[in-house]
Amino acid sequence: MNVTSRAASTTLTHQLYLYRRPLHPDVFPLKGRKVLSHGQYELEAWITCGGHMLRFRHGTFSCCELLTDQDDRLPVDGAVTGLPCTGEHDFEHRFGPEKVGYNTSIQTENLSENLYRSTYEEMLDYARETEALTHKWADDQGRRCLSLLDLQRLGKEVHCQGYHLVAGNGFVLRTQTIFEHG
């Protein structure tokens, strides 16, 4: 678990992107990595301050989910969709001949300071219990922020739960993504 500092934005502009190709992780300020392999698939997960990247590979096919608050220098080649991370969204996509399915659900909320603090502590406990990939950082006012990825592999699918907590305005972003093949 790493701790770094990052300026808090008063207006968060997180976006979730789906790509029909692998992305190179060197483009993003990565803070942790985890790989799951099972049968015919592999999932590689990277965590950043307030975001993540998931690369799913099945045979020769690769696709990526990118969750970021960056709004410039993002790859455009191979982009399937981009979704704003506000409120609640669900998105489903099927990659035709490769028979790979992608489903994601996005939820955001702004919590009071007390509720944010208790949620932060609860998520740290959850991360320890599940051995989730985590990164803690402080915003420019020293407030505690957290990004967490919990990954579960199953026979023909992998489930990825992401939690990104930004203290400045009590912002909590939850994603639930499933990659499946077959």
LOLUMGU-94372 format. One record per residue (C-alpha): residue in three letters; x, y, z. Coordinates in Angstrom, 1 decimal. Each point is the difference from the previous one (the first is absolute). Layout:
N
node rest=ALA | u=X | v=Y | w=Z
...
% end
This chain:
182
node rest=MET | u=0.0 | v=0.0 | w=0.0
node rest=ASN | u=1.5 | v=3.3 | w=-1.0
node rest=VAL | u=-0.8 | v=3.5 | w=1.2
node rest=THR | u=0.4 | v=3.1 | w=-2.2
node rest=SER | u=-1.3 | v=3.5 | w=-0.2
node rest=ARG | u=-2.4 | v=1.4 | w=-2.6
node rest=ALA | u=-1.9 | v=3.2 | w=-0.4
node rest=ALA | u=-3.8 | v=-0.3 | w=0.5
node rest=SER | u=-2.2 | v=1.3 | w=-2.7
node rest=THR | u=-3.2 | v=1.8 | w=1.0
node rest=THR | u=-1.6 | v=-1.3 | w=-3.2
node rest=LEU | u=0.7 | v=-3.6 | w=-0.6
node rest=THR | u=-0.2 | v=-1.1 | w=-3.6
node rest=HIS | u=0.5 | v=-3.8 | w=0.1
node rest=GLN | u=-0.7 | v=-1.8 | w=-3.2
node rest=LEU | u=0.0 | v=-3.8 | w=-0.7
node rest=TYR | u=1.2 | v=-1.1 | w=-3.4
node rest=LEU | u=-0.2 | v=-3.4 | w=-1.7
node rest=TYR | u=2.6 | v=-0.8 | w=-2.7
node rest=ARG | u=0.1 | v=-2.8 | w=-2.5
node rest=ARG | u=3.8 | v=-0.4 | w=0.4
node rest=PRO | u=2.6 | v=0.0 | w=2.7
node rest=LEU | u=1.2 | v=3.3 | w=1.4
node rest=HIS | u=3.6 | v=0.6 | w=1.0
node rest=PRO | u=0.2 | v=0.6 | w=3.8
node rest=ASP | u=3.0 | v=2.3 | w=-0.3
node rest=VAL | u=-2.4 | v=2.8 | w=-1.0
node rest=PHE | u=-1.6 | v=0.1 | w=3.5
node rest=PRO | u=1.5 | v=0.7 | w=3.4
node rest=LEU | u=-0.3 | v=-3.6 | w=1.3
node rest=LYS | u=0.1 | v=-0.8 | w=3.8
node rest=GLY | u=-0.6 | v=-3.7 | w=0.0
node rest=ARG | u=-0.5 | v=-3.1 | w=-2.1
node rest=LYS | u=-1.7 | v=-3.4 | w=0.3
node rest=VAL | u=-0.4 | v=-2.8 | w=-2.5
node rest=LEU | u=-2.6 | v=-2.8 | w=0.0
node rest=SER | u=0.2 | v=-3.0 | w=-2.4
node rest=HIS | u=-2.5 | v=-2.7 | w=-0.3
node rest=GLY | u=-0.5 | v=-2.5 | w=-2.8
node rest=GLN | u=-0.1 | v=1.9 | w=-3.3
node rest=TYR | u=-0.1 | v=3.6 | w=1.4
node rest=GLU | u=2.3 | v=2.4 | w=1.8
node rest=LEU | u=-0.9 | v=3.3 | w=1.7
node rest=GLU | u=2.6 | v=2.6 | w=0.8
node rest=ALA | u=-1.1 | v=2.7 | w=2.4
node rest=TRP | u=1.9 | v=3.3 | w=0.7
node rest=ILE | u=-1.0 | v=2.6 | w=2.6
node rest=THR | u=0.6 | v=3.8 | w=-0.1
node rest=CYS | u=-1.0 | v=2.9 | w=2.3
node rest=GLY | u=-3.7 | v=0.0 | w=-0.5
node rest=GLY | u=-0.1 | v=-2.4 | w=-3.0
node rest=HIS | u=0.9 | v=-3.3 | w=-1.5
node rest=MET | u=0.6 | v=-1.9 | w=-3.2
node rest=LEU | u=-1.1 | v=-3.6 | w=-0.6
node rest=ARG | u=1.4 | v=-2.0 | w=-3.0
node rest=PHE | u=-1.9 | v=-3.2 | w=-0.8
node rest=ARG | u=1.7 | v=-2.5 | w=-2.3
node rest=HIS | u=-1.7 | v=-3.1 | w=-1.5
node rest=GLY | u=2.2 | v=-1.8 | w=-2.6
node rest=THR | u=1.2 | v=2.7 | w=-2.4
node rest=PHE | u=-2.8 | v=2.4 | w=0.9
node rest=SER | u=0.5 | v=2.9 | w=2.5
node rest=CYS | u=-2.2 | v=2.7 | w=1.3
node rest=CYS | u=0.5 | v=2.7 | w=2.6
node rest=GLU | u=-2.0 | v=2.0 | w=2.5
node rest=LEU | u=1.4 | v=3.3 | w=1.0
node rest=LEU | u=-1.4 | v=2.0 | w=2.9
node rest=THR | u=1.7 | v=3.4 | w=0.3
node rest=ASP | u=-0.5 | v=3.7 | w=0.8
node rest=GLN | u=2.5 | v=0.9 | w=-2.7
node rest=ASP | u=-1.5 | v=1.9 | w=-2.9
node rest=ASP | u=2.9 | v=0.4 | w=-2.3
node rest=ARG | u=2.5 | v=-2.3 | w=-1.7
node rest=LEU | u=-2.4 | v=-3.0 | w=0.1
node rest=PRO | u=0.2 | v=-2.6 | w=-2.8
node rest=VAL | u=-2.8 | v=0.2 | w=-2.5
node rest=ASP | u=1.0 | v=-3.0 | w=-2.3
node rest=GLY | u=-2.2 | v=-3.0 | w=0.8
node rest=ALA | u=-2.4 | v=1.9 | w=2.4
node rest=VAL | u=-3.4 | v=-1.7 | w=0.1
node rest=THR | u=-1.6 | v=2.5 | w=2.4
node rest=GLY | u=0.6 | v=2.6 | w=2.7
node rest=LEU | u=-2.4 | v=0.4 | w=3.0
node rest=PRO | u=-0.2 | v=2.8 | w=2.5
node rest=CYS | u=0.3 | v=-1.1 | w=3.6
node rest=THR | u=-2.9 | v=1.9 | w=1.4
node rest=GLY | u=-3.1 | v=-1.4 | w=1.6
node rest=GLU | u=-0.7 | v=-3.6 | w=-1.1
node rest=HIS | u=0.8 | v=-1.6 | w=-3.3
node rest=ASP | u=-0.1 | v=-3.5 | w=-1.4
node rest=PHE | u=1.7 | v=-1.0 | w=-3.3
node rest=GLU | u=0.3 | v=-3.4 | w=-1.8
node rest=HIS | u=2.0 | v=-0.8 | w=-3.1
node rest=ARG | u=0.6 | v=-3.3 | w=-1.9
node rest=PHE | u=3.2 | v=-0.3 | w=-2.0
node rest=GLY | u=-1.4 | v=-2.0 | w=-3.1
node rest=PRO | u=2.1 | v=-2.7 | w=-1.3
node rest=GLU | u=2.2 | v=-0.2 | w=3.1
node rest=LYS | u=-3.1 | v=-0.9 | w=2.1
node rest=VAL | u=1.2 | v=2.3 | w=2.9
node rest=GLY | u=-2.6 | v=1.8 | w=2.0
node rest=TYR | u=0.5 | v=3.1 | w=2.1
node rest=ASN | u=-2.4 | v=1.4 | w=2.6
node rest=THR | u=0.5 | v=2.9 | w=2.3
node rest=SER | u=-1.9 | v=1.9 | w=2.6
node rest=ILE | u=1.0 | v=3.5 | w=1.2
node rest=GLN | u=-1.3 | v=1.7 | w=3.2
node rest=THR | u=1.2 | v=3.3 | w=1.5
node rest=GLU | u=-1.0 | v=1.9 | w=3.1
node rest=ASN | u=1.2 | v=2.9 | w=2.2
node rest=LEU | u=0.1 | v=-0.8 | w=3.7
node rest=SER | u=0.1 | v=2.3 | w=3.0
node rest=GLU | u=3.4 | v=0.2 | w=1.7
node rest=ASN | u=-1.0 | v=-2.4 | w=2.8
node rest=LEU | u=-1.5 | v=-2.6 | w=-2.3
node rest=TYR | u=3.0 | v=0.3 | w=-2.4
node rest=ARG | u=2.4 | v=-0.7 | w=3.0
node rest=SER | u=-2.0 | v=-3.1 | w=1.0
node rest=THR | u=-0.2 | v=-1.2 | w=-3.6
node rest=TYR | u=3.7 | v=0.5 | w=-0.4
node rest=GLU | u=0.8 | v=-2.1 | w=3.1
node rest=GLU | u=-2.6 | v=-2.7 | w=-1.1
node rest=MET | u=1.7 | v=-0.2 | w=-3.4
node rest=LEU | u=3.4 | v=-0.4 | w=1.6
node rest=ASP | u=-1.3 | v=-2.9 | w=2.0
node rest=TYR | u=-1.6 | v=-1.5 | w=-3.1
node rest=ALA | u=3.3 | v=0.3 | w=-1.9
node rest=ARG | u=1.9 | v=-1.9 | w=2.8
node rest=GLU | u=-2.6 | v=-2.7 | w=0.1
node rest=THR | u=-0.1 | v=-0.6 | w=-3.8
node rest=GLU | u=3.7 | v=0.8 | w=-0.7
node rest=ALA | u=-1.2 | v=2.6 | w=-2.5
node rest=LEU | u=2.4 | v=2.1 | w=-2.0
node rest=THR | u=0.1 | v=3.4 | w=1.8
node rest=HIS | u=1.6 | v=3.4 | w=-0.2
node rest=LYS | u=-0.3 | v=2.7 | w=2.7
node rest=TRP | u=0.9 | v=3.6 | w=-0.6
node rest=ALA | u=-0.6 | v=3.4 | w=1.4
node rest=ASP | u=-1.5 | v=3.0 | w=-1.8
node rest=ASP | u=1.6 | v=3.5 | w=0.1
node rest=GLN | u=-1.6 | v=0.6 | w=3.5
node rest=GLY | u=1.2 | v=-3.3 | w=1.5
node rest=ARG | u=-3.3 | v=-1.7 | w=-0.1
node rest=ARG | u=0.0 | v=-3.8 | w=-0.5
node rest=CYS | u=-1.0 | v=-1.4 | w=-3.4
node rest=LEU | u=-0.1 | v=-3.6 | w=-1.1
node rest=SER | u=-0.2 | v=-2.1 | w=-3.2
node rest=LEU | u=-0.8 | v=-3.8 | w=0.3
node rest=LEU | u=-0.5 | v=-2.8 | w=-2.5
node rest=ASP | u=-1.5 | v=-3.3 | w=1.2
node rest=LEU | u=0.4 | v=-2.8 | w=-2.6
node rest=GLN | u=-1.7 | v=-3.4 | w=-0.1
node rest=ARG | u=0.6 | v=-2.6 | w=-2.7
node rest=LEU | u=-2.6 | v=-2.6 | w=-1.0
node rest=GLY | u=-0.1 | v=-2.7 | w=-2.6
node rest=LYS | u=-0.8 | v=2.1 | w=-3.1
node rest=GLU | u=-0.1 | v=3.5 | w=1.5
node rest=VAL | u=1.8 | v=2.4 | w=2.3
node rest=HIS | u=-1.7 | v=2.5 | w=2.3
node rest=CYS | u=1.6 | v=3.4 | w=0.8
node rest=GLN | u=-1.3 | v=2.3 | w=2.7
node rest=GLY | u=1.6 | v=3.4 | w=0.1
node rest=TYR | u=-0.4 | v=2.6 | w=2.8
node rest=HIS | u=1.6 | v=3.5 | w=-0.3
node rest=LEU | u=-0.4 | v=2.4 | w=3.0
node rest=VAL | u=1.0 | v=3.6 | w=-0.4
node rest=ALA | u=-0.3 | v=1.9 | w=3.3
node rest=GLY | u=-0.3 | v=3.6 | w=-1.3
node rest=ASN | u=-3.7 | v=-0.2 | w=-0.6
node rest=GLY | u=-0.7 | v=-3.4 | w=1.5
node rest=PHE | u=-0.1 | v=-1.5 | w=-3.5
node rest=VAL | u=-0.4 | v=-3.8 | w=-0.2
node rest=LEU | u=0.1 | v=-1.8 | w=-3.4
node rest=ARG | u=-0.9 | v=-3.7 | w=-0.2
node rest=THR | u=0.3 | v=-2.1 | w=-3.1
node rest=GLN | u=-0.9 | v=-3.7 | w=-0.5
node rest=THR | u=1.4 | v=-1.5 | w=-3.2
node rest=ILE | u=-0.4 | v=-3.5 | w=-1.4
node rest=PHE | u=2.1 | v=-1.4 | w=-2.9
node rest=GLU | u=-1.2 | v=-3.3 | w=-1.3
node rest=HIS | u=0.9 | v=-2.4 | w=-2.9
node rest=GLY | u=-1.7 | v=-2.9 | w=-1.7
% end
